[in-house]
């Protein structure tokens, strides 16, 4: 019985030693079983020791570890500020240049109403002058009111002065338009010319 206990103790030691390495376990166990089957329980500890020395002293497990990228939540991101667009500076509104006037008077048709008294009657007429490039291109006298006698002098003055007025410069003195007996009409015409110059400037 004592030998069997010793034998069981040694067998347990062999089995425990086998857990240290996989490569030498089979040889140790095979040797122990061979002796047990032969009824030889007197093998010494040197056999176990020799077999244990054959076992690797260190088992290295190789594994490849792929590191998981870590997120740095403390990373500082500096944003580049966007500057507002600076509007272009202007010295002021652009003025449209005024075309230079090449003539002294503005082209157009100008009407002047004149009047005078004769023999207790007030004569009223409209004298119309059309100006183009400082030249009289049109001329009419429209009688508004007055006596029949005065209308004779007005018509005479107009018929004789018209060819002398049309085509002449507005700056002419028109002294050549005087008609005998129609002095009041002539003075009224000169008044209309002066008024037209003022209006056309």
Secondary structure per residue as TSV (DSSP state, phi and psi in degrees):
chain	resnum	aa	ss	phi	psi
A	1	X	-	360.0	-39.2
A	2	X	H	-64.6	-38.1
A	3	X	H	-67.6	-37.9
A	4	X	H	-65.4	-38.9
A	5	X	H	-64.3	-41.2
A	6	X	H	-64.0	-40.3
A	7	X	H	-62.3	-45.0
A	8	X	H	-62.6	-36.1
A	9	X	H	-65.9	-43.0
A	10	X	H	-68.5	-37.9
A	11	X	H	-62.9	-39.5
A	12	X	H	-64.0	-37.5
A	13	X	H	-65.2	-40.9
A	14	X	H	-63.9	-44.0
A	15	X	H	-65.4	-40.9
A	16	X	H	-63.7	-38.7
A	17	X	H	-67.3	-29.6
A	18	X	H	-65.8	-23.2
A	19	X	T	-71.6	-13.6
A	20	X	T	-77.8	-23.2
A	21	X	-	-157.4	148.2
A	22	X	S	-89.6	-25.8
A	23	X	T	-73.3	-37.7
A	24	X	T	-100.4	3.8
A	25	X	H	-67.5	-44.0
A	26	X	H	-63.1	-36.8
A	27	X	H	-70.1	-38.6
A	28	X	H	-67.8	-45.4
A	29	X	H	-66.4	-38.9
A	30	X	H	-62.8	-41.4
A	31	X	H	-66.2	-40.6
A	32	X	H	-66.4	-43.4
A	33	X	H	-66.3	-35.3
A	34	X	H	-60.8	-42.9
A	35	X	H	-69.1	-37.7
A	36	X	H	-67.2	-42.2
A	37	X	H	-66.0	-29.7
A	38	X	T	-82.3	-4.0
A	39	X	T	78.1	16.7
A	40	X	-	-100.1	106.6
A	41	X	-	-102.9	11.5
A	42	X	-	-102.3	16.6
A	43	X	-	-70.3	142.6
A	44	X	-	-89.2	175.0
A	45	X	H	-70.9	-15.8
A	46	X	H	-66.1	-29.4
A	47	X	H	-66.5	-42.7
A	48	X	H	-65.9	-41.0
A	49	X	H	-63.9	-43.3
A	50	X	H	-62.7	-40.7
A	51	X	H	-69.0	-35.2
A	52	X	H	-67.1	-32.7
A	53	X	H	-67.4	-21.0
A	54	X	T	-76.4	-16.1
A	55	X	S	-74.4	146.6
A	56	X	-	-65.1	137.2
A	57	X	S	-78.2	-17.4
A	58	X	-	-147.2	129.4
A	59	X	-	-101.9	119.9
A	60	X	-	-102.9	124.9
A	61	X	-	-104.9	115.6
A	62	X	-	-94.2	133.3
A	63	X	-	-149.1	148.3
A	64	X	-	-104.4	122.5
A	65	X	-	-107.1	118.4
A	66	X	-	-88.8	113.3
A	67	X	-	-64.9	138.6
A	68	X	-	-85.7	122.1
A	69	X	-	-59.9	132.0
A	70	X	-	-93.6	147.5
A	71	X	-	-96.7	127.3
A	72	X	-	-91.5	97.3
A	73	X	T	-74.9	-9.6
A	74	X	T	-94.4	9.2
A	75	X	-	-66.6	134.9
A	76	X	-	-97.4	125.4
A	77	X	-	-107.4	120.6
A	78	X	-	-97.3	115.8
A	79	X	-	-86.0	137.0
A	80	X	-	-84.4	116.9
A	81	X	-	-66.9	142.2
A	82	X	-	-94.4	117.8
A	83	X	-	-80.8	138.4
A	84	X	-	-65.1	148.2
A	85	X	-	-66.0	133.1
A	86	X	-	-89.0	117.2
A	87	X	-	-63.7	143.9
A	88	X	-	-64.9	135.5
A	89	X	-	-81.6	138.9
A	90	X	-	-124.6	142.4
A	91	X	S	-73.0	-7.8
A	92	X	S	146.0	174.2
A	93	X	-	-61.6	142.0
A	94	X	-	-77.2	120.4
A	95	X	-	-83.8	136.4
A	96	X	-	-78.6	120.9
A	97	X	-	-62.6	135.7
A	98	X	-	-81.3	125.0
A	99	X	-	-60.7	135.7
A	100	X	-	-70.2	136.0
A	101	X	-	-79.9	123.1
A	102	X	-	-92.4	-6.9
A	103	X	S	-118.9	162.9
A	104	X	S	-78.3	-35.1
A	105	X	S	-120.1	148.7
A	106	X	-	-78.4	138.4
A	107	X	-	-65.4	146.6
A	108	X	E	157.7	177.8
A	109	X	E	-111.6	126.3
A	110	X	E	-123.2	132.0
A	111	X	E	-113.5	131.0
A	112	X	E	-127.1	126.2
A	113	X	E	-93.8	125.9
A	114	X	E	-125.7	160.2
A	115	X	E	-150.7	159.9
A	116	X	E	-159.4	163.5
A	117	X	E	-109.2	139.8
A	118	X	E	-147.0	122.2
A	119	X	T	51.8	41.2
A	120	X	T	82.6	3.1
A	121	X	E	-114.1	141.8
A	122	X	E	-97.9	119.7
A	123	X	E	-96.2	130.1
A	124	X	E	-124.6	133.1
A	125	X	E	-147.6	155.6
A	126	X	E	-107.7	123.1
A	127	X	E	-105.9	122.8
A	128	X	E	-113.6	126.8
A	129	X	E	-123.7	130.3
A	130	X	E	-105.6	128.5
A	131	X	E	-116.5	134.8
A	132	X	E	-146.2	122.2
A	133	X	T	54.7	43.9
A	134	X	T	67.9	12.7
A	135	X	E	-118.1	142.5
A	136	X	E	-78.2	115.8
A	137	X	E	-108.6	-6.4
A	138	X	E	-153.7	147.2
A	139	X	E	-157.3	124.5
A	140	X	E	-143.0	155.8
A	141	X	E	-125.2	122.0
A	142	X	E	-111.1	112.4
A	143	X	E	-77.0	131.4
A	144	X	E	-98.0	-50.0
A	145	X	E	-155.7	161.3
A	146	X	-	147.3	-176.3
A	147	X	-	-84.8	160.6
A	148	X	H	-66.9	-33.6
A	149	X	H	-64.3	-40.6
A	150	X	H	-66.7	-30.7
A	151	X	H	-63.6	-28.4
A	152	X	H	-64.6	-44.4
A	153	X	H	-68.8	-37.2
A	154	X	H	-64.1	-46.6
A	155	X	H	-64.5	-38.7
A	156	X	H	-64.2	-46.6
A	157	X	H	-60.2	-44.2
A	158	X	H	-65.0	-45.2
A	159	X	H	-65.5	-32.3
A	160	X	H	-85.1	-29.6
A	161	X	H	-87.4	-25.0
A	162	X	H	-55.5	-51.5
A	163	X	H	-65.7	-18.1
A	164	X	H	-89.1	-25.3
A	165	X	H	-85.0	-49.3
A	166	X	T	-67.4	127.4
A	167	X	T	96.5	-6.0
A	168	X	S	-94.4	157.4
A	169	X	B	-68.7	146.7
A	170	X	T	-65.6	-21.2
A	171	X	T	-83.7	1.7
A	172	X	-	-66.1	153.6
A	173	X	-	-85.7	-11.6
A	174	X	-	54.3	31.3
A	175	X	G	-67.9	-22.3
A	176	X	G	-77.2	-2.9
A	177	X	G	-92.7	1.5
A	178	X	-	-66.8	136.7
A	179	X	-	-125.2	133.0
A	180	X	T	-61.9	129.3
A	181	X	T	88.4	-5.6
A	182	X	-	-124.8	40.2
A	183	X	H	-62.8	-40.8
A	184	X	H	-64.0	-36.0
A	185	X	H	-69.1	-40.6
A	186	X	H	-60.2	-45.2
A	187	X	H	-63.5	-36.1
A	188	X	H	-65.7	-38.1
A	189	X	H	-63.9	-45.2
A	190	X	H	-61.3	-34.7
A	191	X	H	-64.6	-40.0
A	192	X	H	-66.5	-37.9
A	193	X	H	-63.4	-44.9
A	194	X	H	-61.4	-42.7
A	195	X	H	-65.3	-37.2
A	196	X	H	-64.5	-40.9
A	197	X	H	-58.8	-42.2
A	198	X	H	-65.2	-43.5
A	199	X	H	-67.9	-33.6
A	200	X	H	-86.5	-5.4
A	201	X	-	-81.1	360.0
